[in-house]
Amino acid sequence: MTRPARGKILAIKWGMNPNSSSLGIDVTFLLAGATALAIATPVIGALLRWRKPRPTPAPDAG
């Protein structure tokens, strides 16, 4: 018994398609942007904290 030939993907189109929701590409970029922001925020915070000099205690006058 032979199997019928399987189809293959010919092309992937990004953007609006009249047969599907145009929100699909927006959600993709929103997820990618949120992921990048979630990764960048702690890195930037750590860099800012690392560069900030620690305050030195004032010497006692007594």
C-alpha positions in Angstrom: 0.0 0.0 0.0 1.5 3.3 -1.0 1.0 6.6 0.7 -0.2 9.6 -1.3 2.4 12.3 -1.8 2.6 14.9 1.0 2.2 18.6 0.3 5.0 21.0 1.0 5.2 24.6 2.0 5.8 26.8 -1.1 6.0 30.2 0.6 5.4 32.1 3.8 3.8 35.5 3.5 4.1 38.0 6.3 1.5 40.8 6.7 -2.2 41.0 6.1 -4.1 38.3 4.4 -7.7 38.6 3.4 -8.4 35.0 4.6 -6.9 35.5 8.1 -6.8 38.0 10.9 -4.3 40.9 10.4 -3.6 40.8 14.1 -1.5 37.7 13.7 1.7 39.6 12.7 1.0 42.3 15.3 0.9 39.7 18.1 4.1 38.1 16.8 6.0 41.5 17.0 4.4 42.3 20.4 5.6 39.0 21.8 9.1 39.5 20.4 9.2 43.1 21.7 8.0 42.0 25.2 10.6 39.3 25.3 13.4 41.7 24.3 12.2 44.2 26.9 12.1 41.5 29.6 15.7 40.5 28.8 17.0 44.1 28.4 15.5 45.6 31.6 17.5 43.6 34.2 20.7 43.9 32.1 20.3 47.7 31.9 19.5 47.9 35.7 22.5 45.8 36.6 24.8 48.0 34.4 23.4 51.2 36.0 23.8 49.8 39.5 27.3 48.5 38.7 28.5 51.9 37.5 27.1 53.9 40.4 29.8 54.5 43.0 29.0 53.4 46.5 28.6 56.2 49.1 31.5 56.3 51.5 30.6 56.9 55.2 31.6 60.3 56.5 34.5 60.2 59.1 33.4 60.8 62.7 34.5 64.2 64.1 34.5 62.8 67.7 
